[in-house]
């Protein structure tokens, strides 16, 4: 993700988790100014460009990405 193009994202991390014979877990974590800012980015040209080659790597993944959204409580 090109965070320089989106001022609404304040932090992005790509986390690597455990590995086994089948896979290695990777999780992307981003912090946004608001849910609306994130949703607007998913409809933007920047989003389309950032994800343009995602389908070309299907053999690397066990399945499609699964979105989980969280709200800060503290």
Backbone as a ProteinNet text record, in pm:
[ID]
protein_1_A
[PRIMARY]
XXXXXXXXXXXXXXXXXXXXXXXXXXXXXXXXXXXXXXXXXXXXXXXXXXXXXXXXXXXXXXXXXXXXXXXXXX
[TERTIARY]
85.6	0	88.8	56.5	131.9	71.8	125.4	70.8	102.3	197.7	228.5	114.8	35.7	-74.7	-202.2	-209.5	-329.8	-295.7	-341.5	-313.2	-404.4	-508.9	-603	-549.6	-448.9	-389.9	-273.1	-272.8	-166.9	-58.9	-88.3	12.1	-20.6	84.1	67.4	177.9	141.3	237.4	201.6	303.1	284.6	350.9	270.2	317	330.8	440.1	459.5	440.5	354.5	324.3	389.3	323	377.5	377.5	462.8	473.4	458.1	404.5	404.1	433.2	417.8	450.3	360.4	241.6	145.4	156.1	184.3	174.9	247.7	268.7	314.8	205.9	172.3	67.2	125.2	61.1	93.1	-35	-23.7	-137.5	-99.2	-183.8	-159.9	-245.9	-185.8	-254.3	-237.1	-346.9	-339.6	-431.6	-391.9	-471.2	-513.5	-642.5	-699.7	-762.3	-774.6	-839.8	-983.3	-1050.7	-1190.9	-1227.7	-1336	-1387.6	-1425.8	-1479.3	-1518.6	-1398.2	-1285.2	-1163.1	-1114.3	-1119.5	-1079.9	-1172.1	-1302.2	-1398.8	-1380.6	-1351.6	-1328.1	-1203.5	-1099.4	-977.9	-1007.3	-1092.7	-1122.6	-1195.4	-1251.8	-1320.3	-1234.8	-1110.3	-1025.7	-940.8	-889.4	-795.5	-667.5	-622.6	-502.5	-519.2	-637.5	-665.2	-656.8	-719.7	-716.9	-573.7	-493.2	-354.1	-276.3	-295.8	-223.3	-256.5	-377.3	-420.7	-431.9	-379.1	-395.6	-340.1	-231.8	-171.1	-208.3	-301.4	-336.1	-379.2	-455.8	-503.7	-395.5	-283.1	-173.2	-97.3	-119.5	-46.2	-133.3	-244.7	-338.9	-273.6	-174	-108.3	-30.6	-4.5	69.6	-19.6	-151	-242.6	-330.8	-368.3	-461.1	-604.8	-632.2	-765.8	-763.8	-880.6	-886.9	-862	-822.6	-803.9	-935.3	-923.4	-1041	-1027.7	-1117	-1112.9	-1169.2	-1098	-1148	-1123.6	-1227.1	-1214.1	-1234.2	-1160.7	-1167.4	-1176.9	-1243.6	-1253.5	-1172.9	-1094.3	-1018.8	-1115.4	-1093.1	-1181.1	-1111	-982	-906.6	-817.4
-118.8	0	123.3	218.5	342.5	440.8	442.3	531.3	676.9	704.5	843.5	905.9	824.4	876.8	896.2	835.5	846	909.9	1030	1098.1	1050.5	975.4	929.1	809.1	738.9	627.3	681.5	651.7	706.1	603.7	474.7	372	246.4	178.9	52.1	-42.4	-164.8	-268	-396.5	-468.7	-602.9	-695.6	-780.6	-867.3	-1010.5	-1076.9	-1217.5	-1299.7	-1400.1	-1486.1	-1621.9	-1721.6	-1856.7	-1921	-2022.1	-2098.5	-2246.4	-2319.8	-2465.5	-2517.9	-2646.4	-2705.1	-2652.5	-2603	-2557.7	-2409	-2326.8	-2182.3	-2102.1	-1974.7	-1874	-1769.3	-1729.9	-1631.2	-1490.7	-1408.7	-1266.9	-1188.7	-1080.8	-996	-851.4	-780.5	-637.9	-563.9	-463.2	-384.5	-237.8	-168.6	-26.2	49.8	170.4	259.4	377.4	407.4	511.1	621	739.1	850.9	817.3	739.3	702	583	517.1	407.2	460.4	580.6	640.3	663.9	705.6	727.4	595.4	488.3	357.1	313.6	327	286.4	367.4	495.9	579.5	531.9	491.5	441.9	314.1	225.8	100.1	124.7	243.4	278.3	367.2	391.1	485.9	420.3	503.9	457.7	405.9	467	421.7	277.9	243.7	107	11.1	48.8	-37.4	-60.4	43.8	31.3	-58.1	-38	-115.3	-264.1	-298.3	-437.3	-495.5	-425.5	-466.1	-604.5	-644.3	-774.1	-882.8	-857.6	-955.1	-1089.3	-1090.8	-1214.9	-1298.2	-1237	-1308.5	-1398.5	-1381.3	-1457.2	-1560.2	-1599.9	-1691.3	-1817.9	-1870.8	-1993.2	-1979.9	-1857.1	-1835	-1836	-1825.1	-1807.2	-1929.7	-1953.9	-2062.3	-2023.3	-1894.9	-1845.4	-1694.6	-1635.9	-1489.4	-1420.9	-1293.2	-1220.9	-1211.9	-1208	-1195.4	-1066.7	-972.4	-843.7	-857	-799.5	-784.7	-640.1	-569.8	-430.5	-418.1	-329.3	-309.2	-160.8	-126	10.8	23.2	131.1	155.6	189	129.8	155.6	231.8	245.5	323.4	423.4
0	0	0	-80.7	-87.1	12.2	134.9	237.2	208.7	121	86.1	7	-62.9	-143.3	-61.9	55.1	135.8	269.6	290.2	416.2	528.1	496.9	598.1	675.7	622.8	695.5	776.4	906.1	990.4	1021.7	1000.5	1027.9	949.2	897.9	829.3	874	909.7	946.7	873.6	827	774.5	874.8	937.5	1045.2	995.4	1034.5	1000.3	1125.4	1114.2	1227.6	1213.7	1267.1	1270.3	1131.8	1118.4	994.9	1026.6	931.9	938.2	798	777.3	646.2	535.2	571.7	471	440	541.8	519.2	626.6	594.8	690.8	700.1	821.6	842.8	828.6	744.5	733.1	759.5	833.8	866.2	837.6	763.7	746.6	849	910.5	1013.8	979.6	962.1	933.4	1027.6	1059.1	1143.4	1056.6	1057.6	972.2	1056.9	998.5	1067.6	1104.7	1019.6	1045.5	957	991.9	908.5	770.6	767.1	640.1	550.1	609.4	531	471.3	549.5	498	384.4	405	302.7	174.2	188	69.3	-4.9	69.6	4.9	-73.6	-19.9	-90.6	-222.4	-240.8	-365.9	-455.7	-417.2	-489.2	-597.8	-684.5	-787.5	-723.2	-614.1	-543.7	-495	-446	-402.3	-520.5	-632	-751	-799.5	-798.7	-841.6	-744.4	-614.9	-513.7	-519.6	-564.2	-567	-708	-805.9	-946.1	-976.4	-912.9	-943.9	-844	-756.1	-651.6	-709.7	-814.5	-873.4	-938.2	-971.5	-1036.4	-939.7	-810.4	-709.1	-637.1	-696	-630.3	-577.2	-647.2	-604.2	-474.4	-432.2	-307.8	-184.1	-204.1	-91.3	-70.4	56.1	86.9	54	47.4	17.2	6.2	-16.2	-29.1	105.5	101.6	227.6	304.3	435.5	521.7	601.8	573.9	643.3	784.2	880.4	1016.8	1056.1	1093.2	1135.5	1284.8	1346.9	1491	1520.8	1628.3	1676.4	1804	1817.7	1940.3	2052.9	2169.5	2283.8	2395.5	2387.6	2488.1	2417.9
[MASK]
++++++++++++++++++++++++++++++++++++++++++++++++++++++++++++++++++++++++++

